[in-house]
């Protein structure tokens, strides 16, 4: 059997291009998701963050892909439906293509790497990553298995525990089950949604049924955790380049009782730098160590943000943001440089040779 070799994740032809200094970034955004609109806001913000040439590819709610001119992109273009005036795009091996003019051949879209900025479903649940992977298109985002783990709060809890990261106690229920809350107040969350969509603080048994109705509008499973008033939350973003972790500052987000959708929505267009908080050597190191354990090798090729609670000087994971709003650019001193480093150091995967050795042996044994 032929020897297995490690080859670039995205193939030799694109590998040679990726070493260019000024990379062309194709931003894929939108998608079939409850977070479709915030994906639009987040993607437009990249014009103020990245110095690269940007190509915008919009995935509408029907999963049709459109090439939107960078100089005219604005949020109203999508709410009005005017995006449909622009070129329809489709996937092919190695990239994106659109039809040429009358009697002309199809035209490829020139880019070096994709930034997956589709928040929520399609983007963060692994569907888009699987498609990009299938077509050998290089991309910055978690790979499929990382998306599956981080987009499902139930799976995230189990994963975090398996790598030695603390999580709050929780109960998991699916639609139709009798839901029992041991003590109030509690926080009820749909299992597969981010941006605090469908999340409710439940303070009594009377409020529970309403909260469940809200959550089940978005998902068929929920997680219930104890709600701790005044708990301190801290955000840390980071990535890994050539095996070395690269961290942002640690931020304490400003919040009321909890960050609801409207407050989080503003962060998806955020470009101004955040203020760092110093928790002291012990807690700073514990938060970074927890991040390392979570990122591990699972999230290579992505820039993620992890949100932690600190309770009685102990660090707990709240959630993993696998595609954070505006890529958490505001937490890094030089996001543009870091982004380009990640783009030039994407993961590799093993080449699987298909030799038909066994089929040939079977045929030979039959004398055919």
Residue, then its C-alpha position, 0 to 999 in steps of 0.5 A: x500500500x502506498x505511503x500516506x503523506x501530509x498534504x496541505x489542507x487546501x491543495x498545492x496550487x492554493x498553498x503557493x498563493x497563500x504565501x502572498x503578503x496581501x491576501x484576498x479574503x472572501x467573506x462568506x456570511x448570512x445563511x439559514x440561521x436565527x443569527x442571519x442579520x447579525x452575520x451581516x452586521x459583523x461582516x460589514x464591520x470587517x471593512x474597518x478592521x482588515x486591510x486586505x482586499x475583501x470579497x463579499x459572498x452572501x448566503x441568503x436564507x434559501x442558501x443561494x450565494x451572491x457576490x456583493x460588490x465591496x464598495x456598495x455593501x450596506x445592511x439595507x441591501x439585504x433587507x430590501x432584497x436588492x442583493x438579488x441584482x448581483x451575480x449568483x455564485x456556486x461552489x466548485x472544487x477549489x473555489x467559487x464560480x459564477x456564469x460569464x456573459x453570453x456564450x462565455x465560460x464560467x468565471x472563477x472568483x479570485x481569492x486566497x482564503x475564506x473567512x466564515x462569518x456566518x453566525x449561528x446555523x450553517x456557519x457555526x454548526x458545521x454545515x458550511x465548514x463541511x462544504x468548504x472542506x469538501x470542495x478543498x477551499x481554504x478557510x478560517x473557522x473551526x472545522x466541522x467537529x469543532x463546530x458540532x461541539x461548540x454549537x451545542x451547549x450540552x456537548x460543550x459541557x461534556x467536552x469541557x469536563x473531558x479536558x478538565x475545564x469547570x462548568x456550572x451544574x446543569x440539567x438537560x431537557x428535550x421538548x415534551x419532557x417534564x422540566x424540573x427546576x430544583x431552585x430559583x432563580x435559574x437561567x434557561x437556554x436553548x441548546x443550539x443558539x448563541x447571542x442570548x436568543x431565547x435565553x430567559x432568567x426564570x425566577x419562579x415556577x409560574x415563569x417556567x412555562x413561558x420561558x420554555x415556550x420561548x426557548x422551544x420556538x428556537x430549539x427542541x432542547x434546553x439547558x437549565x443552570x443556576x442563575x448567580x446574580x452579580x457573577x463576574x464574567x471575563x472574555x478571552x479570545x485567541x488562536x494558535x499559530x504554528x503550535x504557539x497560542x496567541x491571546x487577546x487581552x482579558x475583557x470584563x464586558x459591561x452588562x446588566x443582569x445578563x447580556x441579552x440579544x440587543x446588547x450583544x447585537x451591538x458587539x457584532x459591529x464593534x471595532x473600537x478597542x476594549x479595555x484590559x482587566x488584570x485579575x492577578x497572576x493566578x486568575x489570569x493564568x487559570x483563564x488562559x490555561x482553560x482556553x488552551x485546554x478548550x482550543x487544544x487541537x480541535x479548533x486549529x484554523x480558527x480565532x475563537x472567544x471563550x467566555x468565563x465566569x469567576x466564582x469564589x476565585x474559581x474559573x468556569x466556562x460559560x460558552x465557546x464562541x467559535x465565530x465571535x462577533x466581528x471576530x473579537x477584533x477589539x480584543x487584540x492589539x493588532x488583529x489584522x496581522x494576527x488574522x493574516x498569520x492564521x490565514x497563512x498557517x491553516x491546518x493540514x490533513x492527511x492524504x488518503x490514497x485510493x489505490x484499488x489494491x483490494x479490488x484488484x486482488x479480488x478480481x485477480x483471484x477470480x481470474x478476471 
